[in-house]
Amino acid sequence: MIVNKNENRIEIDVDQTLAMHNVEDYPSITPQTIDYYGMPMMITPHHEHIRLLKSYKARGFYILVHSNNGVLHAEKVVKALGLEDFVDEVCTKACKYVDDTKEDTRQWVYLHMKKEDVW
């Protein structure tokens, strides 16, 4: 059993959060091609979310990156974006959870990508 004793943990999604797909409106960003289960996939880094991930890590958070597209995909994206030193764990996104309440007490954070934010 793995016991993570860090009380500050954040989960960050991969697709359309750390890595955007089919983003042609940002000519200053060069997309990368990764292998998506034998097919090429173009990904564009979402710099604001990457900056947010790094700031959480600097404040001592445990960083878990997940994807509905599987752990192998999540791992490839983390490596392609050069985030290995900032991410503690990579896994598949949970498809179910069991809890005594439907209330989700987690804070939802999403920064929409804007052309003026690209660096």
Beta strands, then each sheet from edge to edge (+ up, - down):
strand 1: 9-13
strand 2: 19-20
strand 3: 32-36
strand 4: 39-45
strand 5: 62-67
strand 6: 89-92
sheet 1: 1+ 5+ 6+
sheet 2: 2+ 4- 3+
end
